[in-house]
């Protein structure tokens, strides 16, 4: 590749790394073309960009972005999964695919600009989704409200029972 083309590729990789909220690096050795196509399809469905990049160009881009911690992960065949809207999506897609295909090995990742190890990527993939977390927070906020409503209803219910007992007592006394 000519030098201007390499510089353009490095610039493109820098742009992807800086725009991505989350990225996962994986070793794809052992996957056949059909499995790679399936992985790309699953990534696309989750709004994750899946790219195989040259390590030398990725190293230059990482160093330009002061991501020197990323360089040790850039050896051997390396594929990147970039998530621009959801930092957890690339981790979930590649972790799920790695469970089904043992040939895919997660090397590490980037979460909101920080380089993390493979174990952290796996932990991130095991977190509940955004919607599930929001529903858990909402349940936590609604719990005290439901408790207060039950307490207030309890006082009204007791008042009704007392009035009913007084009514029955007056009926019995009047009969």
C-alpha positions in Angstrom: 0.0 0.0 0.0 1.3 3.5 -0.8 2.1 5.8 2.0 -0.8 8.2 1.5 -3.2 5.3 1.5 -1.7 4.0 4.8 -2.0 7.5 6.4 -5.6 7.6 5.3 -6.3 4.2 6.8 -4.6 5.2 10.1 -6.7 8.3 10.2 -9.8 6.2 9.6 -8.9 3.8 12.4 -8.3 6.8 14.7 -11.7 8.2 13.9 -13.4 4.8 14.6 -11.5 4.4 17.9 -12.3 7.9 19.1 -16.0 7.8 18.0 -16.7 4.3 19.5 -18.2 4.2 23.0 -17.1 0.6 23.1 -14.9 -1.7 21.1 -13.8 -5.3 21.4 -10.7 -6.9 20.0 -10.8 -10.6 19.0 -8.6 -13.3 17.5 -10.7 -14.9 14.7 -8.2 -17.7 13.8 -10.1 -20.9 13.2 -13.3 -19.4 11.9 -14.3 -20.3 8.4 -15.9 -17.9 5.9 -19.4 -19.0 6.8 -18.8 -18.4 10.5 -17.3 -15.0 9.8 -20.3 -14.0 7.7 -22.6 -15.1 10.5 -20.6 -13.0 13.0 -20.7 -10.0 10.7 -24.5 -10.4 10.3 -25.0 -10.7 14.1 -22.9 -7.6 14.7 -24.8 -5.7 12.0 -28.1 -6.6 13.6 -26.8 -5.3 17.0 -25.6 -2.0 15.3 -22.0 -3.0 15.8 -19.4 -2.5 13.1 -17.1 -5.5 12.7 -13.8 -4.9 10.9 -10.5 -6.8 10.4 -7.7 -4.2 10.6 -4.0 -4.4 10.0 -2.2 -4.5 13.4 0.6 -2.1 12.3 -1.9 0.6 11.2 -4.0 0.0 14.4 -0.9 0.4 16.5 -0.1 3.7 14.8 -3.7 4.9 15.4 -3.6 3.8 19.0 -0.4 5.6 19.7 -1.7 8.7 18.1 -4.7 8.6 20.4 -2.5 8.0 23.5 -3.9 4.4 23.8 -0.6 2.8 24.4 -2.3 0.2 26.6 -4.0 -1.2 23.5 -0.7 -2.1 21.7 -0.1 -5.4 23.5 -3.4 -6.7 22.3 -2.5 -6.0 18.7 -0.7 -9.2 17.7 -1.8 -12.0 15.5 -5.0 -11.8 13.5 -7.2 -9.1 15.1 -10.8 -8.1 14.4 -12.4 -5.1 16.0 -16.1 -4.7 16.9 -17.1 -1.1 17.3 -20.2 0.1 19.1 -20.9 3.8 18.5 -24.2 4.0 20.4 -24.1 1.3 23.1 -20.7 0.6 24.8 -21.9 -2.9 25.8 -23.2 -4.1 22.4 -19.9 -5.2 21.0 -19.0 -7.1 24.1 -22.4 -8.9 24.1 -22.3 -9.8 20.4 -18.7 -11.2 20.5 -19.2 -13.0 23.9 -22.4 -14.7 22.7 -20.7 -15.7 19.4 -17.6 -16.9 21.3 -19.8 -19.2 23.4 -21.1 -20.9 20.3 -17.8 -20.9 18.4 -14.8 -21.7 20.6 -12.4 -20.6 17.8 -13.2 -16.9 18.5 -11.1 -15.6 21.3 -11.7 -12.2 22.9 -8.4 -10.4 23.5 -9.5 -7.2 25.2 -11.5 -4.1 24.6 -12.1 -0.4 24.9 -14.9 1.0 27.0 -15.5 4.8 26.8 -11.8 5.4 26.0 -10.3 3.0 28.6 -8.5 -0.2 27.5 -9.8 -3.2 29.4 -8.7 -6.9 29.5 -10.7 -9.8 28.2 -12.1 -10.7 31.6 -13.6 -7.1 31.9 -15.2 -7.5 28.4 -16.8 -10.8 29.5 -18.0 -9.2 32.7 -19.4 -6.3 30.7 -21.2 -8.7 28.4 -22.9 -10.4 31.4 -24.5 -7.1 32.6 -28.2 -6.8 32.0 -29.2 -4.6 29.0 -30.1 -0.9 29.3 -33.9 -1.5 29.3 -33.6 -4.1 32.0 -31.4 -1.8 34.2 -33.9 1.0 33.7 -36.8 -1.2 34.7 -34.8 -2.3 37.8 -34.3 1.4 38.8 -38.0 2.1 38.2 -39.0 -0.8 40.4 -36.7 0.4 43.1 -38.3 3.9 42.9 -41.8 2.6 42.9 -41.3 0.3 45.9 -41.5 3.0 48.6 -44.5 4.6 46.9 -46.4 1.3 46.9 -45.5 0.8 50.5 -46.9 4.3 51.4 -50.1 3.6 49.5 -50.6 0.3 51.4 -50.1 2.1 54.7 -52.5 4.8 53.9 -55.1 2.3 52.6 -54.6 0.3 55.8 -55.8 3.3 57.9 -58.8 3.8 55.7 -59.6 0.1 55.7 -59.5 0.0 59.5 -61.8 3.0 59.7 -64.3 1.3 57.4 -64.1 -1.9 59.6 -64.7 0.2 62.7 -67.7 2.0 61.2 -69.1 -1.3 60.0 -68.7 -2.7 63.6 -70.5 0.4 65.0 -73.3 0.0 62.4 -73.8 -3.7 63.4 -73.7 -2.9 67.1 -76.4 -0.2 66.6 -78.5 -2.6 64.6 -78.2 -5.2 67.3 -79.1 -2.7 70.0 -82.1 -1.3 68.0 -83.6 -4.7 67.3 
